Amino acid sequence: MARTEELLVLPEEDGQRLDKFLSERLEELTRTAAEKLAISGKVCKSGVALSKSYKVRAGDCIAVTIPAPVEAEVLPEAIPLDIVYEDADLLVVNKPKGMIVHPGAGNPSGTLVNALLAHCGDSLSGIGGVIRPGIVHRIDKDTSGLLIVAKNDFAHVRLAEQIKAHSFTREYEAVVYGNVKQDEGVIDAPIGRHPTDRKKMAVTEKNSRSALTRFEVIARYQGFTHVRLILETGRTHQIRVHMAYLGHPVAGDERYGPKKGIRELHGQCLHAKKIGFRHPRTGEWLDFDSELPPYFQSFLEKLRRISASQGGDLG
């Protein structure tokens, strides 16, 4: 069903074009989609519809009516997949950096789901809806690594139960900014929607859910630390939010990292390296490990060279 969002314009947003303001504050809207909402009279201030060219002013309260999403047909596409394991019930896929998991506004094709439909045909589970068949859990577009896909509803339900019970094991590796002083630790901090930026999550007590991440240092370099991270819960952007909260954002993370962070990685240096779970039908424990992808290994090698030239790494 349709919903209405009320957005208060902040001082730093004063003078922005309406479409830019809306696309930055509402994660699901592109600038084109925001413009179409304005043209159709669904963006108002004090009950008066705003034109698409309106420039917002600090203190404005903008009401946006967002229509209920329409599930479009998702078409199969012959996109190569790195399949680590497959049987009649599930697949484990090693997702490359830059690939979106499921179609959404502005990304109707080229996703993991499009590729899965071509590979599996009609055998994927339908519990997730037409828009994301077979997807039991997800990782971000610019996070690489292991992902489980259900090939039928039975497997989907059993795998989802394990996720809910936190009985999956999920281990990531990342390079983060700065020198993480503790060799290991636990970040236990609730995560919810950012109070002013709907595209971001944040550590907050308001409308949040518990979140726990364990970390340990693998190696320290000049200005960066290579860490292993174990998820005890699976909140949206959990590792990225928790490491930023710790004061060590993931290297290359343009959303949670510093404004003048490194750009050569084209997104965060974060890889879902290991995953373990019970097979939904047999109960057998399965675990998988993937190599660090080339972009990650190249960055580590660069850090090793720089650290060696400046007196060795800090580990």
N, C-alpha and C positions, 0 to 999 in steps of 0.2 A: 504494500500500500504506500501511497505518497506520504512524505514527511516534510515538515517545515523546520528549517534551521534558522536560528536568530544569531547573527554575528555582530559583535561590537567592534567597530573600527578602532584600532590602536593608533597612538600618535605616530609611530614609525610607518604606518600604512597610509597616512594622509596624502591625498593626491593621486593614489593609484587608480588606474582604469578599473572599472567594475569587473571585467572578465578576468583580469590578472589577480585582483583581490580574491575573487571567488575560487579560482583554480588553486591558489596557494593555501587557502583556508580549508577547502573541502577536497579531501584526497581523491574522491571518485570523479571529480570534474576536471576536464581539460578546459583550456580557454575557449575553444570552439563550442563545447557543450554549455559553458557558462553564458556565452553570448546568445546561444539559442534559447536558454531559459529567460534571459532578459527580453529578447524579442517577443517571446510568447506571454510576457506579462507576469512571469513567476518570480520576479525579483522586485521587492518593494521596500520603501522606507515610509513609515507612518501611514501605511495603507495605500500609498501612491506608487504605481509601477515606475521603475527606473529604466532609462534608455541604456542601451549597451555601451554608449560612450560616456556614461556618467562617471565622474571622478569622485571617489569616496572621500569623506572628511572625517577626521578624528572625532569620535563620539557618536557617529552615525550608528543606528541599529538597523542592520540590513536583514530582512526576512526573505529566505529563499525556499520556495516550494519545489521539492525534488520528486518527480514522478516515480512510481514504482518501477523497478527494473523489469525489462522484458527480456526473457531468456531467448537469445538468438540461437539459431542452429550453428553448431560448431562443426567445421568441416575437417576431415582428415587431410594431413599434409605429409608428404614423404620426406621428413626431416630425420637425419641420422640420430640414433640414440646409442648412448654408451650403457648397455645393459649388463649389470654385474651379476644378476641372478634372475631366473625366471622359472616358474612352474605354472600349473593350472590355476593357482589361486592368486598369485602376486608376482610383481616384478620389483627389483631394486635397481634404480637408475642412478647413474652418476651425472648429475645435471651440470652443464657448463655455465660459467659466469656469463651473465648477459641474457640468459634465456628466462622469460617469464613463465611461471608454472601454468597458469590458466588464463583464458581470454577475459578481457575486461574492457571498460570504456577506453577507446583509443588503441586497444591491442587485440583485435579480433583474430589475428593469425600469427603464425610463427612461434606459438607457445608449446610447452611440453604436452599439454592436452591434445593439441592438433597432431603432434607427432605420435602420441599414444593411440589415438583413434586410427591412424594409418597402420600402426604396428599390430594392434589387438583387435581391430574391427569392433564387433558388437559385444565383446566379452568383458568390457570394463564394467565395474559396479556403477549403479545409477543413484546411490543414496545421496551423493553430493550434488545432485541436480544436473541438468543438461550442461550447465556452464563449466563444471569441473568434474567430469566423470572419473571415478577411480582414485581421486586425490584424497588421501587419508590425512596427510599433514603437508606442510609446504615450507619452502625456504625462499628467501627474497631473491629478486631478479639478479642482483649482483653478488649473491652468495653462491659459491659452487658446492657440489658435493652430493651425498647420498640421500635418496628420497624413495619411500616405499609407495607402491601403487597397487590398489586392490583390483583384481580381475573379476570379482563377483561380489554380490551383496553379503554373502556369508563371511567372506574374508574381511570385507570392509567393517562390518559390525565388530568382529573379534579384534581386529587391529585397533579400532577406535576405543574399545574397552581398555586395551593395554595403555593407550595414550592417556586416557582419563585416570587410570590407576597409577600413572607415572612409572610403569614397569618397563618401558623402553629404556635402552641406554643410548644416549646421543652425545657424541664427543666431537668437538670442533677444534680447529687450530686457527689462530689469528695472529697478525702482527698489529700491535697497538702503539700509539704515540707514547713517548716518555719511558722512564725507567720505573717499572713496577717493583717496588722495594721488597714486598713480601714474596717469599718463594712460592707460597700457596695461600689460599684463603677462600672464603665464602662470601658472596654478595647476596644478602637476604633483604630485598627491598621491593615493595609492591609496585606494579606497573599498571598504568591506566592511560587514557587519552590525554595528550598535552592540553593544558587549560586554555591556551590561545591559538595553537597551531594544530589543526585537525589531521595534518599529514604526519604528525609525529606522536610518538608515545613518550611517556616520561615516568620517572619515579615519583609517585604521588599517593597520598592517602585517600583522595577523593575518587569514587567510582573506579577503584582499582582491584586487581587480583594479586594474590601472593605470587612472588617470583623468586626463585633461588638458582644461582649459578655458582658452580665451583670452578676455581681456576688454579693453575700452577704454571710457573715460569719454566720454559724450555731453554731459552737463551736470551741474553741481553746484548744490545748493540748500541752504537752511538745514536741516541735520540729515539730508539724504538725497543720494544720487547716482544719476543715470540712467545706466545702463551698457548696452553691447552685449556679448553673450557668444556665443562660437563654440565649439561642441562638437567636440572631436577624437575623443572616445569617447562612449559612451552608457550610462553606469551609472545605476542607480536613484537618483533624486533628486540627480543629479550637480551641477547648478548650485546648488541649495539648500544642499547639503552643502559645496561648495567655497567659496561666498560666506560661509557661517557660519564656516568654517575661517579665511578671510581676515580675519574680524572684522567683516564687513559682511553680515549676513543679509538675505535678500530681505524687503522691507517687507511686513508682513501675514502672514508665514509663522509660523503658530502652533506648528509642530513644531520648527523649527530657529532661530526668532527669540527675542527676549527675552520673558520671561513677561508683562511689562506693555507689550507692543508695541501698535501701532495695530490696531483691530478693524474700522474702517470699510470695509476692502477685502474682508472676508469671505474671506480666503485670500491667498496670495502674489501680489504684483504682478509677474507673470512671463508673457511672451507669446512663443510660438514664431513668430517673424515671417517668417523666410525658410527655404526648403528647396530644395535642388538635387540632382538625381540623373539617371542615364541611364535612359531608357525601357527597361523590361525586354525589349521585343520589337524595337524599332527601333534602340536604341542612341543615339537622339537625346538631347542634354542638355536637361533641363527644369529651370527654376527658377521659383519662385513667391514673391511677397511679399504680405503681408497688412497692412492698416492696424492701428494700435494700437486695441484695442477701447475703447468709451466709458468703462468704469471706469478704464482706464489713462490715457486722455487727461484725464479729469476730475481725477484725482489729480495729474498733472503741472501742470495749470492752477492747482490749489490751491497747489502748491509754488512756482510762479512768482509768484503773488500775495503769498504770505507772504515770499518772498525779496526781492521788490521793495519791500515795506513795511519791510523790515529792512536795506535797503541794497544790493539787487541780488543776482543769483545769484553763485555762487563759481567759475563756469567760465571 
